[in-house]
Amino acid sequence: MDSQEIHECIAEFGKIRQDAGRDEAALMEVALFVEDLFGIVLSDDEICEENLGAHNLTEKFVMKKLDPEGICAEFVE
């Protein structure tokens, strides 16, 4: 999955789900979405507001997880 596809998937998710903020249940919902769609296994420490609390943060986090070398990171502002 390329960076544009990641962006589109998260944007589509954003249309049906508001930012999670600090809501633990909402953060879990975002975590499940990320794990299911992108095949990423998240640790308990990664399920937090800093990574998943807003759609732009989720996008950055997913890009980093899928591309640890940072090649796609410049796509996300």
DSSP file (Angstrom, degrees, kcal/mol; ACC not computed):
  #  RESIDUE AA STRUCTURE BP1 BP2  ACC     N-H-->O    O-->H-N    N-H-->O    O-->H-N    TCO  KAPPA ALPHA  PHI   PSI    X-CA   Y-CA   Z-CA
    1    1 A M              0   0    0      0, 0.0     2,-0.1     0, 0.0    37,-0.0   0.000 360.0 360.0 360.0 128.3    0.0    0.0    0.0
    2    2 A D     >  -     0   0    0      1,-0.1     4,-2.2     4,-0.0     5,-0.2  -0.340 360.0 -97.4 -89.9 174.9    1.5    3.3   -1.0
    3    3 A S  H  > S+     0   0    0      1,-0.2     4,-2.4     2,-0.2     5,-0.1   0.833 122.0  53.9 -62.7 -34.8    1.3    6.6    0.9
    4    4 A Q  H  > S+     0   0    0      2,-0.2     4,-2.5     1,-0.2    -1,-0.2   0.906 109.1  48.5 -66.6 -41.1   -1.6    7.9   -1.2
    5    5 A E  H  > S+     0   0    0      2,-0.2     4,-2.4     1,-0.2    -2,-0.2   0.896 111.2  50.4 -65.4 -40.4   -3.7    4.8   -0.5
    6    6 A I  H  X S+     0   0    0     -4,-2.2     4,-2.3     2,-0.2     5,-0.2   0.944 111.1  49.3 -61.2 -47.5   -2.9    5.2    3.2
    7    7 A H  H  X S+     0   0    0     -4,-2.4     4,-2.4     1,-0.2    -2,-0.2   0.922 112.1  48.0 -57.7 -46.6   -4.0    8.8    3.1
    8    8 A E  H  X S+     0   0    0     -4,-2.5     4,-2.4     2,-0.2    -1,-0.2   0.892 110.7  50.8 -64.4 -41.1   -7.2    7.9    1.3
    9    9 A C  H  X S+     0   0    0     -4,-2.4     4,-2.2     2,-0.2    -1,-0.2   0.921 113.9  43.8 -63.1 -44.5   -8.1    5.1    3.8
   10   10 A I  H  X S+     0   0    0     -4,-2.3     4,-2.1     2,-0.2    -2,-0.2   0.869 112.4  52.9 -71.2 -35.7   -7.6    7.3    6.8
   11   11 A A  H  X S+     0   0    0     -4,-2.4     4,-0.9    -5,-0.2    -2,-0.2   0.906 110.0  48.7 -63.6 -41.3   -9.4   10.2    5.2
   12   12 A E  H >X S+     0   0    0     -4,-2.4     4,-0.7     1,-0.2     3,-0.7   0.912 110.5  50.6 -64.7 -42.6  -12.4    7.9    4.5
   13   13 A F  H >X S+     0   0    0     -4,-2.2     4,-1.4     1,-0.2     3,-1.0   0.885 105.4  58.3 -60.3 -38.8  -12.3    6.6    8.1
   14   14 A G  H 3< S+     0   0    0     -4,-2.1    -1,-0.2     1,-0.2    -2,-0.2   0.741  96.6  62.4 -64.1 -24.4  -12.3   10.3    9.2
   15   15 A K  H << S+     0   0    0     -4,-0.9    -1,-0.2    -3,-0.7    -2,-0.2   0.791 115.3  30.7 -71.6 -27.1  -15.6   10.8    7.4
   16   16 A I  H << S+     0   0    0     -3,-1.0     2,-0.4    -4,-0.7    -2,-0.2   0.554 122.3  47.9-107.3  -9.9  -17.3    8.3    9.6
   17   17 A R  S  < S-     0   0    0     -4,-1.4    -1,-0.2    -5,-0.1     3,-0.1  -0.989  72.4-137.7-137.7 127.1  -15.3    8.7   12.9
   18   18 A Q        -     0   0    0     -2,-0.4    -3,-0.1     1,-0.2    -2,-0.0  -0.271  49.6 -71.2 -71.1 165.5  -14.3   11.9   14.7
   19   19 A D        -     0   0    0      1,-0.1    35,-0.2    -5,-0.1    -1,-0.2  -0.285  41.6-135.9 -54.3 143.7  -10.8   12.2   16.2
   20   20 A A    >   +     0   0    0     32,-0.5     3,-1.7     1,-0.2     7,-0.2   0.820  33.1 175.5 -76.2 -32.6  -10.4   10.0   19.2
   21   21 A G  T 3   -     0   0    0     32,-2.9    -1,-0.2     1,-0.2    31,-0.1  -0.423  69.9 -30.5  61.4-131.0   -8.7   12.5   21.5
   22   22 A R  T 3  S+     0   0    0     -2,-0.1     2,-0.5    26,-0.0    -1,-0.2   0.417  99.3 125.7-100.0  -0.3   -8.1   11.0   24.9
   23   23 A D    <>  -     0   0    0     -3,-1.7     4,-2.5     1,-0.2     5,-0.2  -0.463  50.1-155.1 -64.8 113.2  -11.2    8.7   24.8
   24   24 A E  H  > S+     0   0    0     -2,-0.5     4,-2.0     1,-0.2    -1,-0.2   0.875  91.7  50.3 -61.8 -40.2   -9.8    5.2   25.5
   25   25 A A  H  > S+     0   0    0      2,-0.2     4,-1.9     1,-0.2    -1,-0.2   0.907 112.1  48.0 -65.2 -40.9  -12.7    3.4   23.7
   26   26 A A  H  > S+     0   0    0      2,-0.2     4,-2.3     1,-0.2    -2,-0.2   0.888 109.4  53.1 -66.9 -39.0  -12.3    5.6   20.7
   27   27 A L  H  X S+     0   0    0     -4,-2.5     4,-2.5    -7,-0.2    -1,-0.2   0.890 108.3  50.9 -62.3 -38.9   -8.5    5.0   20.7
   28   28 A M  H  X S+     0   0    0     -4,-2.0     4,-2.6     2,-0.2    -1,-0.2   0.892 108.1  52.5 -65.0 -39.1   -9.1    1.3   20.8
   29   29 A E  H  X S+     0   0    0     -4,-1.9     4,-2.1     2,-0.2    -2,-0.2   0.920 111.4  45.9 -62.1 -44.1  -11.5    1.6   17.8
   30   30 A V  H  X S+     0   0    0     -4,-2.3     4,-2.7     2,-0.2    -2,-0.2   0.914 111.6  52.8 -64.3 -42.3   -8.8    3.5   15.8
   31   31 A A  H  X S+     0   0    0     -4,-2.5     4,-2.8     1,-0.2    -2,-0.2   0.915 109.6  47.9 -60.0 -44.0   -6.2    0.9   16.9
   32   32 A L  H  X S+     0   0    0     -4,-2.6     4,-2.8     2,-0.2     5,-0.3   0.895 111.1  51.5 -64.4 -40.0   -8.4   -2.0   15.6
   33   33 A F  H  X S+     0   0    0     -4,-2.1     4,-2.7     2,-0.2     5,-0.4   0.940 112.5  45.7 -59.3 -48.5   -9.0   -0.1   12.4
   34   34 A V  H  X S+     0   0    0     -4,-2.7     4,-2.2     1,-0.2     6,-0.8   0.922 114.9  47.0 -63.0 -46.0   -5.3    0.3   11.9
   35   35 A E  H  X S+     0   0    0     -4,-2.8     4,-1.2    -5,-0.2    -2,-0.2   0.929 117.0  42.8 -63.4 -45.2   -4.5   -3.3   12.8
   36   36 A D  H  < S+     0   0    0     -4,-2.8    -2,-0.2    -5,-0.2    -1,-0.2   0.939 121.8  36.7 -67.5 -47.7   -7.2   -4.7   10.5
   37   37 A L  H  < S+     0   0    0     -4,-2.7    -3,-0.2    -5,-0.3    -2,-0.2   0.897 129.2  29.1 -76.1 -41.1   -6.6   -2.5    7.5
   38   38 A F  H  < S-     0   0    0     -4,-2.2    -1,-0.2    -5,-0.4    -3,-0.2   0.492  98.6-122.9-103.1  -4.1   -2.9   -2.1    7.5
   39   39 A G     <  +     0   0    0     -4,-1.2     2,-0.4    -5,-0.3    -4,-0.2   0.808  60.3 146.6  68.6  29.4   -1.8   -5.4    9.1
   40   40 A I        -     0   0    0     -6,-0.8     2,-0.6    -5,-0.2    -1,-0.2  -0.840  42.5-145.6-101.1 133.5    0.0   -3.6   11.9
   41   41 A V        -     0   0    0     -2,-0.4     2,-0.3    -3,-0.1   -10,-0.0  -0.890  20.2-154.4 -97.7 121.2    0.2   -5.1   15.4
   42   42 A L        -     0   0    0     -2,-0.6     2,-0.1   -11,-0.1    -7,-0.0  -0.740   6.3-135.2 -98.5 141.6    0.2   -2.3   18.0
   43   43 A S    >>  -     0   0    0     -2,-0.3     4,-0.9     1,-0.1     3,-0.7  -0.473  31.5-106.5 -82.3 163.8    1.6   -2.6   21.5
   44   44 A D  G >4 S+     0   0    0      1,-0.2     3,-0.7     2,-0.2    -1,-0.1   0.879 121.7  55.9 -57.5 -38.3   -0.3   -1.2   24.4
   45   45 A D  G 34 S+     0   0    0      1,-0.2    -1,-0.2     3,-0.0    -3,-0.0   0.787 102.5  55.7 -66.5 -27.5    2.1    1.7   24.6
   46   46 A E  G <4 S+     0   0    0     -3,-0.7     2,-1.7     1,-0.2    -1,-0.2   0.690  85.8  84.8 -79.5 -18.1    1.4    2.7   21.0
   47   47 A I  S << S+     0   0    0     -4,-0.9     2,-0.3    -3,-0.7    -1,-0.2  -0.637  71.9 115.6 -86.4  85.4   -2.3    3.0   21.5
   48   48 A C  S >> S-     0   0    0     -2,-1.7     4,-2.9   -21,-0.1     3,-0.7  -0.926  80.7 -99.5-148.5 167.3   -2.3    6.5   22.8
   49   49 A E  H 3> S+     0   0    0     -2,-0.3     4,-2.0     1,-0.2     5,-0.3   0.856 117.0  60.1 -59.7 -37.7   -3.4   10.0   22.0
   50   50 A E  H 34 S+     0   0    0      1,-0.2    -1,-0.2     2,-0.2    -3,-0.1   0.809 118.6  28.0 -63.7 -30.4    0.0   11.0   20.5
   51   51 A N  H <4 S+     0   0    0     -3,-0.7    10,-0.4    -5,-0.2    -2,-0.2   0.796 140.6  14.1 -98.1 -35.4   -0.3    8.2   17.9
   52   52 A L  H  < S+     0   0    0     -4,-2.9   -32,-0.5   -31,-0.1    -3,-0.2   0.337  91.3 100.8-128.1   4.4   -4.0    7.8   17.3
   53   53 A G  S  < S+     0   0    0     -4,-2.0   -32,-2.9    -5,-0.4     2,-0.3   0.699  90.9  25.2 -72.6 -20.1   -5.8   10.7   18.9
   54   54 A A  S  > S-     0   0    0     -5,-0.3     4,-2.5   -35,-0.2     5,-0.2  -0.972  81.7-115.6-141.5 154.4   -6.3   12.6   15.6
   55   55 A H  H  > S+     0   0    0     -2,-0.3     4,-2.4     1,-0.2     5,-0.2   0.881 115.6  51.1 -61.4 -39.7   -6.5   11.5   12.0
   56   56 A N  H  > S+     0   0    0      1,-0.2     4,-2.0     2,-0.2    -1,-0.2   0.881 111.3  48.8 -66.2 -35.4   -3.4   13.3   10.9
   57   57 A L  H  > S+     0   0    0      2,-0.2     4,-2.5     1,-0.2    -2,-0.2   0.888 110.2  51.5 -68.5 -38.9   -1.5   11.7   13.8
   58   58 A T  H  X S+     0   0    0     -4,-2.5     4,-2.8     2,-0.2     5,-0.2   0.915 109.1  50.8 -62.9 -42.8   -2.8    8.3   12.9
   59   59 A E  H  X S+     0   0    0     -4,-2.4     4,-2.5     2,-0.2    -2,-0.2   0.933 111.6  46.6 -61.7 -46.3   -1.7    8.8    9.3
   60   60 A K  H  X S+     0   0    0     -4,-2.0     4,-2.3     1,-0.2    -1,-0.2   0.914 113.2  50.1 -60.4 -43.2    1.8    9.8   10.4
   61   61 A F  H  X S+     0   0    0     -4,-2.5     4,-2.5   -10,-0.4    -2,-0.2   0.926 111.6  46.9 -63.0 -46.3    2.0    6.9   12.8
   62   62 A V  H  X S+     0   0    0     -4,-2.8     4,-2.7     1,-0.2     5,-0.3   0.920 111.1  52.0 -63.1 -43.9    0.9    4.4   10.1
   63   63 A M  H  X S+     0   0    0     -4,-2.5     4,-1.6    -5,-0.2     9,-0.2   0.920 112.0  46.8 -57.8 -43.8    3.3    5.8    7.6
   64   64 A K  H  < S+     0   0    0     -4,-2.3    -2,-0.2     1,-0.2    -1,-0.2   0.910 113.0  48.4 -65.9 -42.8    6.1    5.4   10.1
   65   65 A K  H  < S+     0   0    0     -4,-2.5    -2,-0.2     1,-0.2    -1,-0.2   0.881 116.3  42.6 -66.0 -38.2    5.1    1.9   11.1
   66   66 A L  H  < S+     0   0    0     -4,-2.7    -1,-0.2     1,-0.3    -2,-0.2   0.719 127.7  30.6 -81.1 -20.7    4.9    0.7    7.4
   67   67 A D    ><  +     0   0    0     -4,-1.6     3,-2.5    -5,-0.3    -1,-0.3  -0.615  64.0 173.6-138.2  74.9    8.0    2.5    6.4
   68   68 A P  T 3  S+     0   0    0      0, 0.0    -1,-0.1     0, 0.0    -4,-0.1   0.668  77.2  67.2 -61.8 -15.4   10.5    2.7    9.3
   69   69 A E  T 3  S-     0   0    0     -3,-0.1    -5,-0.1     1,-0.0    -3,-0.0   0.594 108.9-121.9 -79.8 -10.2   13.2    4.1    7.0
   70   70 A G    <   +     0   0    0     -3,-2.5     4,-0.5    -7,-0.2     3,-0.2   0.608  69.9 133.9  84.4  11.9   11.1    7.3    6.6
   71   71 A I  S    S+     0   0    0      1,-0.2     3,-0.4     2,-0.1     4,-0.1   0.892  79.6  35.5 -63.4 -40.7   10.8    7.2    2.9
   72   72 A C  S >> S+     0   0    0     -9,-0.2     3,-2.1    -5,-0.2     4,-0.5   0.588  93.1  92.0 -88.2 -11.0    7.0    8.0    2.9
   73   73 A A  G >4 S+     0   0    0      1,-0.3     3,-0.8    -6,-0.2    -1,-0.2   0.782  75.3  64.5 -59.3 -29.6    7.1   10.3    5.9
   74   74 A E  G 34 S+     0   0    0     -4,-0.5    -1,-0.3    -3,-0.4    -2,-0.1   0.679  89.2  69.7 -71.0 -14.1    7.5   13.4    3.8
   75   75 A F  G <4 S+     0   0    0     -3,-2.1     2,-0.4    -4,-0.1    -1,-0.2   0.880  90.1  69.4 -66.2 -38.1    4.0   12.8    2.3
   76   76 A V    <<        0   0    0     -3,-0.8   -20,-0.0    -4,-0.5   -73,-0.0  -0.688 360.0 360.0 -87.7 128.4    2.3   13.7    5.6
   77   77 A E              0   0    0     -2,-0.4    -1,-0.1     0, 0.0    -3,-0.1   0.450 360.0 360.0 -87.4 360.0    2.5   17.3    6.6
